[in-house]
Amino acid sequence: MKKTILIALATLILAGGAFAQLNLKLEGAGHLAISDGENAFSIDGCGILHMNDMFAFRAQAFMLEFDPMKFYLGTGLIVDGLIFFEVPANITPYGILGLHLFLEDNYNQMLLNFGGGSEFGSGALRPFAELIVRILSVSWSGHSDSANSVSIRGGVRFDLGF
């Protein structure tokens, strides 16, 4: 089921890019999540598909978590919508809104991301920084739990020039 969803999402992104000659970017980032009594650091990689100058979708391709060490490749895919704002400077601010749903027999997980960030520079290689609030809700076998965290994320984006 996970593979089917991942393949369908990749097909839609590639088909949309082919028809509209959209701008594709890759990004790599370090990510520090701060929550009650527990902090976590991870490294991730994402693909970004710009629909136009203002709207883009970002899909996470992999994530490497530390403490405990875990590696995710295309599983638990998170998709964020990005809204870019034009300003007359060498900085591009944007808003972030994302939703991640994972539904299985006796386990359901919903993650809501919202926040903002800035992309710096105008070349093919651009640094960026983000602040994201994450709200997580999990239910399993009649139990439920929720958690909130604030994430600081920063890295580099590479414009593929398509």
C-alpha positions as CSV (number, residue, x, y, z in Angstrom):
1,M,0.0,0.0,0.0
2,K,2.8,2.4,0.9
3,K,4.6,1.7,-2.3
4,T,1.5,2.3,-4.3
5,I,0.9,5.7,-2.7
6,L,4.6,6.6,-3.2
7,I,4.5,5.5,-6.9
8,A,1.3,7.4,-7.5
9,L,2.6,10.6,-5.9
10,A,5.9,10.4,-7.9
11,T,3.9,9.8,-11.1
12,L,1.7,12.8,-10.5
13,I,4.7,15.1,-9.7
14,L,6.6,13.9,-12.8
15,A,3.5,14.2,-15.1
16,G,2.7,17.6,-13.7
17,G,6.3,18.8,-14.3
18,A,6.4,17.4,-17.8
19,F,3.1,19.1,-18.8
20,A,3.7,22.5,-17.3
21,Q,7.5,22.8,-17.5
22,L,7.7,23.3,-13.8
23,N,10.7,24.3,-11.7
24,L,12.2,21.3,-9.8
25,K,14.5,21.6,-6.8
26,L,16.2,19.2,-4.4
27,E,17.0,20.1,-0.8
28,G,19.0,18.6,2.0
29,A,18.6,19.8,5.6
30,G,19.4,19.4,9.2
31,H,16.4,19.3,11.5
32,L,16.2,19.9,15.3
33,A,12.8,19.1,16.8
34,I,12.2,20.5,20.3
35,S,9.4,19.1,22.5
36,D,8.6,18.6,26.1
37,G,11.6,16.9,27.7
38,E,12.9,15.5,24.5
39,N,14.9,16.9,21.5
40,A,15.7,15.0,18.3
41,F,18.1,15.7,15.5
42,S,17.7,14.4,11.9
43,I,18.9,14.9,8.4
44,D,16.5,14.7,5.5
45,G,16.2,15.1,1.7
46,C,13.2,16.4,-0.2
47,G,12.1,17.2,-3.7
48,I,10.3,20.5,-4.4
49,L,7.9,21.0,-7.4
50,H,7.0,24.6,-8.1
51,M,3.6,24.9,-9.6
52,N,4.2,28.7,-10.4
53,D,6.2,31.5,-8.8
54,M,4.0,31.5,-5.7
55,F,3.0,27.8,-5.0
56,A,5.1,24.7,-4.5
57,F,4.8,21.2,-3.1
58,R,7.6,19.5,-1.1
59,A,7.8,15.7,-0.6
60,Q,10.2,14.1,1.8
61,A,12.3,11.3,0.1
62,F,14.5,10.1,3.0
63,M,15.2,10.9,6.7
64,L,18.1,9.8,9.0
65,E,17.2,10.2,12.7
66,F,19.7,10.0,15.5
67,D,19.1,8.7,19.1
68,P,17.9,6.1,18.4
69,M,19.4,5.6,14.9
70,K,16.7,5.1,12.3
71,F,16.6,5.5,8.5
72,Y,13.4,6.0,6.5
73,L,13.4,5.8,2.7
74,G,10.1,6.9,1.1
75,T,8.1,5.6,4.0
76,G,5.9,7.8,6.1
77,L,6.1,10.4,3.3
78,I,5.4,14.0,4.4
79,V,4.0,16.4,1.8
80,D,4.1,20.2,2.5
81,G,2.6,23.1,0.5
82,L,4.8,26.1,0.3
83,I,3.5,29.6,-0.5
84,F,6.3,32.0,-1.6
85,F,6.0,35.8,-1.1
86,E,7.7,38.3,-3.5
87,V,9.8,40.9,-1.8
88,P,12.3,43.4,-3.4
89,A,15.4,41.8,-1.7
90,N,17.7,38.9,-2.0
91,I,15.5,36.9,0.4
92,T,12.3,34.9,-0.4
93,P,10.0,34.3,2.6
94,Y,7.4,31.6,2.5
95,G,4.7,29.9,4.5
96,I,4.4,26.2,5.1
97,L,1.4,24.0,5.6
98,G,1.5,20.2,5.5
99,L,-0.4,17.1,6.4
100,H,0.8,13.6,6.9
101,L,-1.7,10.7,7.4
102,F,-0.8,7.1,8.2
103,L,-3.7,4.7,8.5
104,E,-3.3,1.0,9.3
105,D,-5.5,-1.6,10.9
106,N,-5.2,-0.7,14.6
107,Y,-2.9,2.3,14.2
108,N,-3.7,5.8,12.9
109,Q,-1.3,8.8,12.9
110,M,-1.9,12.4,11.8
111,L,0.8,15.1,11.7
112,L,0.0,18.7,10.9
113,N,2.9,21.0,10.0
114,F,2.7,24.8,9.8
115,G,5.3,27.5,9.9
116,G,7.5,29.7,7.8
117,G,10.9,30.0,6.3
118,S,13.2,32.1,4.1
119,E,15.3,31.2,1.1
120,F,18.4,33.3,0.6
121,G,20.1,34.3,-2.7
122,S,19.2,33.9,-6.3
123,G,21.6,31.3,-7.7
124,A,21.2,27.6,-8.4
125,L,22.4,26.8,-4.8
126,R,20.4,28.6,-2.1
127,P,20.5,28.2,1.7
128,F,17.2,28.3,3.6
129,A,16.0,28.3,7.2
130,E,12.6,27.3,8.6
131,L,10.6,27.3,11.8
132,I,7.8,24.7,11.9
133,V,5.2,23.8,14.5
134,R,4.2,20.1,14.4
135,I,1.0,18.7,16.0
136,L,1.0,14.9,16.2
137,S,-2.0,12.7,17.0
138,V,-1.7,9.0,17.3
139,S,-4.4,6.3,18.1
140,W,-3.9,2.6,18.4
141,S,-6.0,-0.3,19.8
142,G,-8.4,2.0,21.7
143,H,-5.6,4.3,23.1
144,S,-4.6,7.7,21.9
145,D,-1.8,10.3,22.5
146,S,-0.7,13.6,21.1
147,A,2.4,15.7,21.1
148,N,3.5,19.1,19.9
149,S,7.0,20.2,18.8
150,V,8.8,23.2,17.4
151,S,11.3,22.4,14.7
152,I,14.2,24.4,13.5
153,R,15.3,23.3,10.0
154,G,18.0,24.6,7.7
155,G,19.9,23.5,4.7
156,V,20.6,24.0,1.0
157,R,18.3,23.9,-2.1
158,F,19.6,23.0,-5.5
159,D,17.7,24.2,-8.6
160,L,17.7,21.5,-11.2
161,G,16.9,24.1,-13.9
162,F,14.1,22.1,-15.6
